[in-house]
Amino acid sequence: MTESRNALSPGYQLHWYVIQKVLGQGGFGITYLAEDTNLNRKVAIKEYLPVEIAVRESDSTVSPVSGDHGSQYQWGLDRFISEAQTLARFSHPNIVRVLAVFPANHTAYMIMEFEQGEPLHEILRRRRTLPVSELHELLLPLLDGLEQVHAAGFIHRDIKPPNIYIRDNGNPVLLDFGSARQSFGLETRTLTTMVSPGYAPFEQYTSKGERQGPWTDIYGLAATLYRSVTGVSPANAMDRSESILNTGKDLLLPAGELRTEGYGTAFLSAIDHGLTFRAEERPQSIHAWRAELGWVDQAAEAPSAGEATTQRIDMAPVEKTTVIAPRETEASTFIDIGKDTARIEQVPTPSGSGWRKPALALVASVVAMLLLAAVIRNWIESALHVPAPVAVTQEQDIAVGRQEEREITAVQTRDPQPATSPHVDSPGQPGQKPVLRDAENPPQVAESPARNESAEVEAPARTSLLSKEDRQNIAALQSRLKRNPRDEQAAGELREKLRGYLKQIQGAVRQGDLVQAESWVEEIRPLDPENRNLTRAVELIRKARRQAAATPND
């Protein structure tokens, strides 16, 4: 589908707005320059038209490309209207503001005021870099406005030089909230989204909406600063991921290591911190990152959550808002995002002086087994954008772990003597409930106390889960999926590999070898570096090991 087929023709009239020309086209829609014949002024109009699931018909209406995409299209349309209504209430001189939104042509249109100026990427193309004093003047107002947007529960998700517009009077404004989303507490559905290579962090290439937050926008801002001080765009997050997986090295060169004369060390370090690959290791708020940049008013204090939402955001009437027209000029990459899945909650490991060390290690193994199965199965399915198995849910796995823990605790409290302490079988299959056995029928997987103590205290030489050939094959499959996210053959092959690794990790946990299990989970984490479930699995295994090692052996 070409732009000319999708775009409305010059002269087309929407209410009292007359289309003049196309300003830009992105993954979610088309932005036009139009004439407001009612107020005799120019405006910018953004039309909802997700290019991979919708098409322009001959009568100018917009329709899903097939019936299978109908629910996705309608969900996105409802979100487009809802977010436009919310964004119209933001009143900040440096944040895009919406005049109106209305449905027409089976789609919707967001009306914004058009102003003369220049996008930041054109300035950088002409001058290559900017001094820190100019960057301070341009970006500090945007940080303030973006902080207010975050306080309202929204993130931008597409911060890059083309979306930072410099008015003729020198004032900056952050454009194109058309890809914004309310990030807290809302479901993500299957829908095409747009990412900008070099400016989008790794979490935006995955289905996990829960991973995105203020730190996602901080990455885009840091990438913009990186381009502004080094003259080059940061490395693509997907390329960084593959390099970390295959070589253990990050492709991104720190700003401080490039020729960046005239910029302070702390300032460059703040840029690098904002570009940290793992989301949880980046600054988590605009306020914290602003302090690292050295752009904080020494007399100012951090606003409380209440102040951020009630004092700093002026919910202005729609008719009084002023909005800038976005100019989408840089190429973007389209990816298909899958359904979100719930975060896994921690199941506490039993503790107390009444627990003997071998019993604790075995119980910890059972709990870790259940959680690990849920964590990694969830990762496999979500990472490949395929439906999760229906036989056993993540919530069932967690519930089984909690119930088993309560049963073991109750029995152990009544009679702590070894002769009557229960033994616990590890599940034979992922999600299968463990079985309590009496002392006369011990489980075959349980090892002697001496073996368990040694495994928890010492870390013998460990085998590698991934061979060199495995890594090469995985990299090849990931490259295929990067080129074509709908390559079902590549997805199937990668899925089977991941499931095989899961079985080996489960086997290590069943044998009480938590050190080996932890080592293997760490080894596969680069396959999905931003997956917090894998991080959580490592934390749970480490906690079980620490508690088992710290418990005295009576």
C-alpha positions in Angstrom: 0.0 0.0 0.0 1.5 3.3 -1.0 1.0 6.6 0.8 -1.0 8.0 -2.2 -3.5 5.2 -1.9 -3.9 5.6 1.9 -3.9 9.4 2.2 -6.9 11.6 1.7 -6.7 13.8 -1.4 -6.0 17.5 -1.2 -9.3 19.4 -1.1 -11.1 16.6 0.9 -13.3 18.1 3.6 -13.8 16.8 7.1 -16.4 18.9 8.8 -15.0 22.5 8.3 -11.4 21.2 7.8 -10.1 21.1 4.3 -7.1 18.8 3.6 -4.1 20.5 1.9 -1.2 18.0 2.0 0.4 15.2 3.9 2.9 16.2 6.6 4.0 12.7 7.5 3.0 9.1 7.8 3.8 6.6 10.5 2.8 3.2 11.8 -0.4 4.4 13.4 -1.7 6.9 10.9 -1.2 9.9 8.6 -0.8 13.6 9.6 -2.1 16.2 7.3 -1.9 20.0 7.0 -5.4 21.4 6.8 -7.3 24.6 6.7 -9.8 25.4 9.5 -12.5 27.3 7.5 -14.4 28.0 10.7 -11.6 30.0 12.4 -9.5 30.7 9.3 -6.3 29.1 10.5 -4.1 26.2 9.6 -4.2 23.0 11.7 -2.6 19.6 11.7 -4.9 16.6 11.6 -3.8 13.1 12.5 -5.9 10.2 11.1 -5.9 6.8 12.7 -4.8 4.4 10.0 -2.6 1.5 11.2 -1.0 0.6 8.0 -0.5 -3.1 8.5 -4.0 -3.9 9.5 -6.2 -1.3 7.7 -6.6 0.1 4.2 -8.3 3.1 2.5 -11.4 2.2 0.5 -12.6 4.0 -2.7 -15.2 6.0 -0.7 -12.5 7.4 1.6 -13.5 5.2 4.5 -10.9 3.1 6.4 -11.5 -0.7 6.9 -9.5 -3.6 8.4 -7.7 -5.5 5.7 -9.6 -8.7 6.8 -12.2 -9.8 9.2 -9.5 -11.3 11.4 -8.2 -7.9 12.1 -11.5 -6.3 13.0 -11.2 -6.6 16.8 -7.7 -5.3 16.7 -8.6 -2.3 14.5 -11.6 -1.4 16.7 -9.5 -1.7 19.9 -6.9 0.6 18.5 -9.5 3.1 17.3 -11.1 3.2 20.7 -7.7 3.8 22.3 -6.8 6.5 19.8 -10.0 8.5 20.7 -9.6 7.9 24.4 -6.0 9.0 24.5 -6.7 12.1 22.4 -9.4 13.1 24.8 -7.0 12.7 27.7 -4.1 14.4 26.0 -6.3 17.4 25.2 -6.6 18.1 28.9 -2.8 18.5 29.4 -1.8 22.1 29.5 1.9 22.5 29.2 3.7 24.9 26.7 6.3 22.2 25.8 3.9 19.2 25.3 1.8 18.5 22.3 -1.8 19.6 22.9 -4.9 18.4 21.2 -7.7 20.7 20.0 -10.4 18.2 19.2 -11.0 14.6 18.2 -13.9 13.2 16.3 -15.0 10.0 14.4 -15.5 9.9 10.7 -14.9 7.6 7.7 -15.0 4.6 10.1 -11.9 6.0 11.8 -11.0 9.0 13.9 -9.2 12.3 13.5 -7.1 14.3 16.1 -7.0 18.0 15.5 -3.8 19.9 16.4 -2.6 23.5 15.9 0.0 24.0 13.2 3.1 26.1 13.9 6.2 27.1 11.9 9.5 25.8 13.1 12.1 23.0 12.6 12.4 19.5 14.0 15.6 18.7 16.0 16.8 16.1 13.6 17.1 18.8 10.8 19.1 21.0 13.1 21.4 18.1 14.0 21.8 17.2 10.3 22.9 20.7 9.6 25.1 21.3 12.7 25.9 17.6 13.7 26.3 18.4 17.5 25.0 21.0 20.0 26.7 22.5 23.0 25.5 21.5 26.4 24.1 25.0 27.0 21.7 24.7 24.0 20.7 21.2 25.0 19.9 22.4 28.4 17.6 25.1 27.0 15.9 22.7 24.6 15.5 19.6 26.7 14.9 20.9 30.2 11.4 22.2 29.4 10.6 18.9 27.8 11.7 17.0 30.9 9.3 19.1 33.0 6.4 18.5 30.7 7.1 14.8 30.3 7.3 14.4 34.1 3.7 15.6 34.2 2.6 13.2 31.6 4.2 10.3 33.5 2.5 11.4 36.7 -0.8 11.0 34.9 0.1 7.4 34.0 1.1 8.0 30.3 4.3 7.4 28.5 5.3 8.7 25.0 7.1 5.7 23.6 8.6 7.4 20.5 10.9 10.1 21.7 13.5 10.9 19.0 14.9 14.1 17.3 12.1 14.2 14.6 9.5 14.4 17.4 11.2 17.3 19.2 10.1 20.5 17.4 11.8 23.9 17.8 9.4 26.7 17.2 10.5 29.9 15.4 10.8 31.6 18.8 13.2 28.9 20.0 10.8 27.1 22.4 10.8 23.3 22.1 7.7 21.1 22.1 7.4 17.3 22.2 5.3 16.0 19.4 3.4 12.9 18.3 1.7 11.4 21.2 -0.3 9.3 18.7 1.7 6.3 19.9 1.4 7.2 23.5 -0.2 4.6 25.8 -1.5 4.6 29.4 1.1 2.2 30.8 -0.2 1.5 34.2 -2.9 -1.1 34.7 -4.0 -1.6 31.1 -3.9 -4.6 28.9 -1.9 -4.7 25.7 -3.6 -6.4 22.8 -2.2 -7.7 19.5 -1.6 -4.7 17.4 1.1 -3.3 15.2 3.3 -0.8 16.9 6.1 1.4 15.8 9.7 1.5 17.1 12.5 3.8 16.0 15.8 1.9 15.8 18.5 3.5 17.9 15.9 5.4 20.0 13.7 2.5 21.2 14.8 0.4 24.1 14.7 -3.4 24.0 11.5 -3.7 26.0 9.6 -2.0 23.1 10.5 -4.9 20.8 8.7 -7.4 23.1 5.1 -8.1 24.1 5.5 -7.1 27.7 3.7 -3.9 28.2 4.4 -4.2 32.0 8.1 -3.6 31.3 7.4 -0.1 29.8 7.3 3.0 31.9 9.1 6.3 32.5 12.4 4.5 32.0 11.3 3.7 28.4 11.0 7.4 27.6 14.2 8.1 29.5 16.0 5.8 27.0 14.6 7.8 24.1 15.7 11.1 25.7 19.2 9.7 26.5 19.5 8.4 22.9 18.5 11.9 21.6 21.2 13.5 23.8 23.7 10.8 22.7 23.1 11.8 19.0 23.3 15.5 20.0 26.8 15.2 21.6 28.4 12.5 19.5 27.0 13.2 16.1 25.9 9.5 15.6 22.8 7.6 16.6 23.0 4.9 19.3 23.3 1.2 18.3 20.0 -0.5 17.6 18.7 -2.3 20.8 18.1 -5.5 18.8 21.7 -5.5 17.6 22.9 -4.8 21.1 20.8 -7.8 22.3 22.3 -10.2 19.7 25.9 -9.0 20.5 25.4 -9.5 24.2 24.0 -13.0 23.6 26.8 -14.1 21.2 29.8 -12.3 22.6 28.8 -11.0 26.0 29.7 -7.5 24.8 27.5 -4.5 24.3 27.7 -2.8 20.9 26.9 0.6 22.3 30.0 2.8 22.8 29.7 4.9 25.9 29.3 8.6 25.2 32.3 9.3 27.4 34.6 7.1 25.2 33.8 9.0 22.0 35.2 12.4 21.0 32.9 14.6 23.2 35.0 17.6 24.2 33.1 20.3 26.0 30.8 18.0 28.0 31.2 17.2 31.6 31.9 13.7 32.9 28.8 13.6 35.0 26.6 14.7 32.1 28.0 12.0 29.8 27.6 9.4 32.5 24.0 10.4 32.9 23.5 9.8 29.1 25.1 6.4 29.3 23.0 5.5 32.4 19.8 6.5 30.5 20.9 4.1 27.7 21.5 1.1 30.0 20.3 -2.0 28.2 18.3 -3.5 31.1 15.2 -1.4 32.0 15.5 -2.0 35.7 19.1 -0.6 35.7 18.1 2.7 34.2 16.9 5.8 36.1 13.3 5.1 37.0 12.0 8.7 37.0 12.6 11.9 35.2 13.3 13.6 38.5 16.1 11.1 39.3 17.6 11.4 35.8 17.4 15.2 35.8 19.5 15.2 38.9 22.2 13.0 37.3 22.3 15.4 34.3 22.9 18.2 36.8 19.8 20.1 35.6 18.1 20.3 38.9 17.3 23.7 40.6 19.1 23.4 43.9 16.2 25.1 45.6 13.6 22.7 44.2 12.6 19.5 45.9 11.1 16.4 44.4 7.3 16.6 44.2 5.2 14.1 46.0 3.0 11.8 44.1 0.0 13.9 45.0 1.6 17.1 44.0 2.7 15.6 40.7 -0.8 14.8 39.7 -2.7 17.7 41.1 -0.5 20.8 41.1 1.8 20.4 38.1 -0.8 19.3 35.6 -3.3 22.0 34.5 -6.3 20.1 33.1 -7.3 22.9 30.7 -10.6 23.1 28.7 -10.2 21.5 25.3 -11.0 24.7 23.4 -8.1 26.5 25.1 -5.3 24.1 24.2 -2.5 24.6 21.7 -1.0 21.7 19.8 1.9 21.4 17.4 1.7 19.4 14.2 4.1 16.4 14.2 6.4 15.8 11.2 7.3 12.2 10.8 10.4 12.0 8.6 12.6 9.2 9.9 12.2 5.6 9.2 10.7 3.3 11.8 10.6 -0.4 12.2 7.2 -2.2 12.6 6.8 -5.2 15.0 3.9 -7.2 16.1 3.3 -7.3 19.8 1.5 -10.1 21.6 -0.7 -10.4 24.6 0.6 -9.3 28.0 0.8 -11.9 30.8 0.6 -11.3 34.5 3.7 -10.8 36.6 4.7 -13.7 38.8 4.5 -13.1 42.5 7.1 -14.3 45.0 6.2 -17.3 47.1 8.0 -17.0 50.4 10.4 -19.8 51.3 9.7 -21.4 54.7 12.1 -20.4 57.4 12.6 -20.7 61.1 14.8 -22.6 63.6 12.5 -25.7 63.5 13.4 -26.4 59.9 16.3 -28.8 59.4 18.7 -28.0 56.6 18.0 -31.0 54.3 14.2 -30.6 54.6 14.5 -26.9 53.8 16.7 -27.5 50.8 14.2 -30.0 49.5 11.2 -27.8 50.1 13.0 -24.8 48.5 13.7 -27.0 45.5 10.0 -27.8 45.2 8.9 -24.2 45.4 11.7 -23.1 43.0 10.6 -25.9 40.7 7.0 -24.7 40.5 7.9 -21.1 40.1 10.7 -21.8 37.6 8.3 -23.8 35.4 5.8 -21.0 35.4 8.3 -18.3 34.9 10.1 -19.9 31.9 7.1 -21.3 30.3 5.5 -17.9 30.4 8.8 -16.5 28.9 8.9 -19.0 26.1 5.3 -18.4 25.0 5.3 -14.6 25.3 8.7 -14.1 23.7 7.6 -15.9 20.6 4.1 -14.4 20.4 2.3 -17.7 20.5 -0.7 -18.7 22.6 0.1 -20.0 26.1 -0.8 -23.6 26.8 -4.1 -24.1 28.5 -3.4 -27.2 30.6 -1.8 -25.4 33.5 -1.8 -21.7 34.1 0.8 -19.6 35.8 -1.7 -18.8 38.6 -2.2 -22.5 39.2 1.5 -23.1 39.5 1.8 -20.3 42.1 -1.3 -21.5 44.0 0.2 -25.1 44.1 3.5 -23.7 45.5 1.7 -21.7 48.2 -0.6 -24.6 49.2 2.3 -27.1 49.3 4.3 -24.7 51.4 1.5 -24.4 53.9 1.0 -28.2 54.2 4.7 -28.8 54.7 5.0 -26.0 57.3 2.0 -27.4 59.2 3.4 -31.0 59.3 6.9 -29.8 60.2 5.6 -27.6 63.0 3.7 -30.5 64.6 6.6 -32.9 64.6 10.0 -31.7 63.7 11.8 -35.0 64.3 13.5 -36.5 61.2 11.7 -39.9 61.7 8.3 -38.3 61.1 9.2 -35.4 58.8 7.4 -35.6 55.5 9.2 -36.0 52.3 8.2 -34.1 49.2 8.3 -35.3 45.6 9.3 -32.8 42.9 6.6 -32.6 40.2 7.1 -35.0 37.3 5.7 -32.5 34.8 5.6 -28.7 34.8 2.7 -27.5 36.9 1.9 -30.9 38.4 1.2 -30.7 42.2 3.9 -32.2 44.4 2.8 -35.1 46.6 3.4 -35.5 50.3 4.8 -38.9 51.3 5.5 -40.5 54.6 8.9 -41.6 55.8 8.3 -45.1 54.7 8.0 -44.1 51.1 10.7 -41.6 50.4 10.8 -40.0 46.9 13.5 -41.4 44.6 14.7 -37.9 43.7 15.7 -37.0 47.2 19.4 -37.1 47.9 21.3 -37.7 51.1 21.7 -34.8 53.6 25.5 -34.9 53.0 24.9 -34.5 49.2 22.5 -31.6 49.7 24.8 -29.8 52.1 27.7 -30.0 49.7 25.6 -28.8 46.8 24.5 -25.8 48.8 27.8 -24.8 50.3 30.2 -25.5 47.4 29.9 -24.7 43.7 31.6 -27.5 41.7 32.5 -27.1 38.1 29.4 -26.6 36.1 28.5 -27.7 32.6 27.3 -25.2 30.0 23.7 -25.3 28.8 24.4 -23.7 25.4 27.1 -25.0 23.1 28.8 -22.8 20.5 26.6 -24.4 17.9 23.5 -23.7 19.9 24.4 -20.0 20.2 25.0 -19.8 16.4 21.7 -21.6 15.7 19.8 -19.3 18.1 21.3 -16.2 16.6 20.3 -17.4 13.1 16.7 -18.0 14.2 16.5 -14.7 15.9 17.8 -13.0 12.8 15.1 -14.7 10.7 12.5 -13.5 13.2 13.9 -10.0 13.2 13.5 -9.9 9.4 10.1 -11.6 9.4 8.3 -11.7 12.8 5.7 -14.0 11.2 8.2 -16.7 10.3 6.4 -19.6 12.0 9.0 -22.2 11.1 11.8 -20.1 12.8 9.5 -19.5 15.8 8.7 -23.2 16.1 12.3 -24.2 16.0 13.3 -21.6 18.6 10.4 -22.6 20.8 11.5 -26.2 20.8 15.0 -25.2 21.7 13.8 -23.1 24.6 11.6 -25.9 25.9 14.5 -28.3 25.8 16.5 -25.9 27.9 13.6 -25.6 30.3 13.5 -29.3 30.8 17.2 -29.4 31.6 16.8 -26.6 34.2 13.9 -28.4 35.7 15.9 -31.5 36.0 18.7 -29.7 37.9 16.1 -28.3 40.3 14.5 -31.7 40.8 18.0 -33.1 41.7 18.4 -30.3 44.3 21.3 -28.8 42.2 20.2 -25.2 42.5 23.7 -23.9 41.7 23.5 -25.6 38.3 19.9 -24.4 37.8 20.9 -20.8 38.6 23.9 -21.0 36.2 21.8 -22.2 33.4 19.1 -19.6 33.9 21.8 -16.9 33.9 23.1 -18.5 30.6 19.8 -18.2 28.8 18.9 -14.7 30.1 20.7 -12.9 27.2 18.0 -14.6 24.9 15.6 -12.1 26.5 17.7 -9.7 28.6 14.8 -7.5 29.6 12.6 -10.4 30.9 12.0 -9.7 34.5 10.6 -13.2 35.0 14.0 -14.7 34.3 15.5 -12.2 36.7 13.0 -13.2 39.3 13.7 -16.9 38.8 17.4 -16.3 39.5 16.5 -14.3 42.6 14.2 -17.1 43.9 16.8 -19.8 43.4 19.5 -17.7 45.1 17.2 -17.0 48.0 16.4 -20.7 48.4 20.2 -21.5 48.4 21.0 -18.8 50.9 18.3 -19.9 53.3 19.2 -23.5 53.0 22.9 -22.7 53.6 22.1 -20.5 56.6 20.0 -23.0 58.4 22.0 -25.0 61.1 22.2 -28.7 60.6 21.0 -30.2 64.0 
